[in-house]
Amino acid sequence: MLRISFSGSSVSDGTVKLEGKLLRPWVEEVRNHFLADDSGSLPRLDLSCVTFVDREGTELLRQLLRKGVQIGSCSAFVTELLRSDCK
C-alpha cells in the first residue's frame, strides 16, 4: 500500500509525501502527480516514510531526480537504492 499526500498551496510549490511501499502498481500514479502541473515547477519529494521500493519504483525515483525533483528526506535504505548502480 502507498499513501500519497501533499503540503503547500499547489502540487508544484509544495511537497509530495509518500508513505509505505513504492511498488510497480503505484509507479504511474506517482509519476502523474509530477506531470500534472504545466508550470515547470516541481514539488519536493519526502520519502522519509517509504519502507520498500521495488525495481520499477527505484527507476521512477531516478527519473524524477534526473528531471530535477529534489528529495527532502529519505531513509538509508532508499538512499542506498538510489546510489546503487545495480539494475
Backbone as CSV, one residue per row, in Angstrom:
resi,resn,N_x,N_y,N_z,CA_x,CA_y,CA_z,C_x,C_y,C_z
1,MET,0.848,-1.182,0.000,0.000,0.000,0.000,0.889,1.240,0.000
2,LEU,0.447,2.256,-0.705,1.179,3.509,-0.772,0.212,4.650,-0.530
3,ARG,0.597,5.535,0.346,-0.192,6.739,0.625,0.554,7.927,0.032
4,ILE,-0.190,8.789,-0.680,0.380,9.984,-1.284,-0.344,11.182,-0.688
5,SER,0.429,12.102,-0.108,-0.181,13.305,0.455,0.620,14.528,0.013
6,PHE,-0.009,15.704,0.130,0.586,16.948,-0.341,0.598,17.974,0.775
7,SER,1.599,18.830,0.744,1.597,20.020,1.588,1.964,21.187,0.687
8,GLY,1.421,22.335,0.970,1.639,23.510,0.130,0.345,23.908,-0.546
9,SER,0.353,25.052,-1.206,-0.870,25.566,-1.829,-1.182,24.876,-3.160
10,SER,-0.155,24.318,-3.798,-0.368,23.528,-5.013,0.715,22.470,-5.081
11,VAL,0.507,21.483,-5.933,1.493,20.403,-6.055,2.847,20.957,-6.470
12,SER,2.866,21.942,-7.365,4.145,22.426,-7.908,4.991,23.203,-6.908
13,ASP,4.395,23.782,-5.868,5.214,24.543,-4.924,5.232,23.925,-3.535
14,GLY,4.812,22.707,-3.435,4.762,22.045,-2.138,5.640,20.818,-2.079
15,THR,5.204,19.896,-1.264,5.919,18.645,-1.070,4.957,17.478,-1.264
16,VAL,5.405,16.496,-1.996,4.661,15.255,-2.141,5.298,14.262,-1.173
17,LYS,4.492,13.730,-0.265,4.995,12.766,0.712,4.451,11.391,0.381
18,LEU,5.365,10.424,0.278,4.992,9.042,0.045,5.181,8.264,1.336
19,GLU,4.223,7.403,1.640,4.297,6.576,2.845,3.940,5.147,2.477
20,GLY,4.789,4.207,2.867,4.524,2.800,2.590,5.502,2.243,1.582
21,LYS,4.973,1.413,0.681,5.812,0.719,-0.296,5.573,1.287,-1.695
22,LEU,6.660,1.726,-2.330,6.582,2.216,-3.704,6.825,1.035,-4.630
23,LEU,5.718,0.462,-5.101,5.759,-0.731,-5.934,5.191,-0.437,-7.315
24,ARG,5.466,-1.341,-8.228,5.059,-1.211,-9.625,3.609,-0.737,-9.815
25,PRO,2.621,-1.269,-9.069,1.243,-0.824,-9.306,1.009,0.670,-9.064
26,TRP,1.874,1.340,-8.304,1.669,2.743,-7.972,2.638,3.691,-8.673
27,VAL,3.535,3.157,-9.474,4.542,3.992,-10.144,3.882,5.042,-11.037
28,GLU,2.919,4.645,-11.860,2.264,5.599,-12.755,1.491,6.656,-11.984
29,GLU,0.859,6.251,-10.890,0.126,7.214,-10.060,1.074,8.289,-9.526
30,VAL,2.229,7.881,-9.026,3.212,8.847,-8.528,3.723,9.710,-9.668
31,ARG,4.042,9.098,-10.794,4.538,9.853,-11.953,3.524,10.915,-12.371
32,ASN,2.252,10.572,-12.379,1.206,11.519,-12.785,1.152,12.736,-11.875
33,HIS,1.471,12.591,-10.613,1.470,13.733,-9.704,2.571,14.739,-10.066
34,PHE,3.624,14.265,-10.685,4.724,15.148,-11.064,4.544,15.712,-12.467
35,LEU,3.607,15.185,-13.225,3.356,15.674,-14.575,2.069,16.481,-14.656
36,ALA,1.331,16.580,-13.552,0.009,17.204,-13.548,0.054,18.705,-13.774
37,ASP,1.123,19.364,-13.403,1.203,20.823,-13.474,2.134,21.228,-14.615
38,ASP,1.649,22.085,-15.500,2.448,22.532,-16.652,3.311,23.750,-16.364
39,SER,3.352,24.216,-15.130,4.075,25.446,-14.807,5.591,25.297,-14.883
40,GLY,6.080,24.082,-14.907,7.522,23.856,-14.926,8.118,23.723,-13.539
41,SER,7.362,24.089,-12.511,7.830,23.940,-11.129,7.588,22.505,-10.679
42,LEU,8.513,21.996,-9.923,8.387,20.631,-9.434,8.321,20.617,-7.911
43,PRO,7.468,19.789,-7.363,7.400,19.690,-5.905,8.599,18.939,-5.363
44,ARG,8.852,19.121,-4.079,9.863,18.316,-3.388,9.233,16.965,-3.089
45,LEU,10.062,16.003,-2.836,9.599,14.651,-2.555,10.088,14.231,-1.182
46,ASP,9.182,13.842,-0.322,9.511,13.373,1.021,9.323,11.859,1.043
47,LEU,10.427,11.140,1.193,10.406,9.676,1.203,10.722,9.117,2.590
48,SER,10.621,9.934,3.611,11.013,9.518,4.962,10.188,8.356,5.491
49,CYS,8.978,8.151,4.974,8.113,7.070,5.458,7.968,5.945,4.443
50,VAL,8.847,5.900,3.454,8.824,4.804,2.483,9.615,3.642,3.074
51,THR,8.973,2.486,3.129,9.600,1.318,3.764,10.201,0.338,2.767
52,PHE,9.784,0.405,1.506,10.316,-0.505,0.498,10.096,0.103,-0.878
53,VAL,11.037,-0.159,-1.795,10.932,0.294,-3.180,11.372,-0.856,-4.068
54,ASP,10.534,-1.226,-5.041,10.938,-2.287,-5.961,11.703,-1.688,-7.145
55,ARG,12.045,-2.505,-8.116,12.858,-2.064,-9.253,12.196,-0.927,-10.032
56,GLU,10.900,-1.066,-10.306,10.184,-0.038,-11.053,10.104,1.265,-10.256
57,GLY,9.903,1.150,-8.956,9.869,2.331,-8.099,11.214,3.034,-8.052
58,THR,12.285,2.251,-7.989,13.635,2.816,-7.980,13.905,3.559,-9.279
59,GLU,13.515,2.975,-10.395,13.724,3.636,-11.686,12.915,4.930,-11.771
60,LEU,11.693,4.924,-11.246,10.901,6.152,-11.222,11.603,7.234,-10.415
61,LEU,12.102,6.886,-9.243,12.794,7.879,-8.408,14.016,8.435,-9.125
62,ARG,14.758,7.578,-9.807,15.924,8.038,-10.568,15.502,8.975,-11.695
63,GLN,14.396,8.664,-12.376,13.895,9.535,-13.439,13.488,10.899,-12.874
64,LEU,12.806,10.884,-11.736,12.383,12.142,-11.120,13.589,12.987,-10.708
65,LEU,14.628,12.335,-10.187,15.848,13.063,-9.825,16.489,13.685,-11.062
66,ARG,16.552,12.950,-12.154,17.124,13.482,-13.398,16.301,14.658,-13.922
67,LYS,15.008,14.627,-13.673,14.113,15.705,-14.109,14.268,16.951,-13.244
68,GLY,14.880,16.814,-12.066,15.100,17.963,-11.199,14.325,17.966,-9.903
69,VAL,13.587,16.900,-9.644,12.854,16.807,-8.377,13.855,16.681,-7.238
70,GLN,13.642,17.443,-6.181,14.515,17.372,-5.009,13.875,16.474,-3.959
71,ILE,14.701,15.634,-3.374,14.224,14.771,-2.298,14.585,15.449,-0.987
72,GLY,13.558,15.730,-0.195,13.762,16.421,1.071,14.240,15.508,2.176
73,SER,13.783,14.284,2.167,14.122,13.361,3.244,13.895,11.936,2.762
74,CYS,14.804,11.044,3.140,14.588,9.628,2.836,15.416,8.767,3.784
75,SER,15.037,7.515,3.857,15.715,6.573,4.744,17.053,6.149,4.142
76,ALA,17.871,5.514,4.958,19.151,4.983,4.475,18.919,3.931,3.399
77,PHE,17.852,3.157,3.528,17.507,2.132,2.539,17.287,2.762,1.170
78,VAL,16.472,3.802,1.111,16.176,4.464,-0.161,17.424,5.166,-0.698
79,THR,18.193,5.768,0.174,19.440,6.420,-0.249,20.354,5.424,-0.946
80,GLU,20.512,4.246,-0.383,21.364,3.213,-0.991,20.814,2.735,-2.328
81,LEU,19.497,2.589,-2.424,18.898,2.186,-3.692,19.200,3.196,-4.787
82,LEU,19.115,4.455,-4.455,19.351,5.497,-5.453,20.825,5.651,-5.792
83,ARG,21.693,5.280,-4.895,23.131,5.342,-5.139,23.641,4.148,-5.927
84,SER,22.954,3.048,-5.800,23.392,1.773,-6.409,23.377,1.862,-7.927
85,ASP,24.385,1.279,-8.538,24.446,1.186,-9.986,23.814,-0.088,-10.483
86,CYS,23.360,-0.926,-9.584,22.737,-2.191,-9.977,21.384,-1.928,-10.613
87,LYS,21.035,-2.737,-11.579,19.737,-2.581,-12.233,18.948,-3.830,-12.126
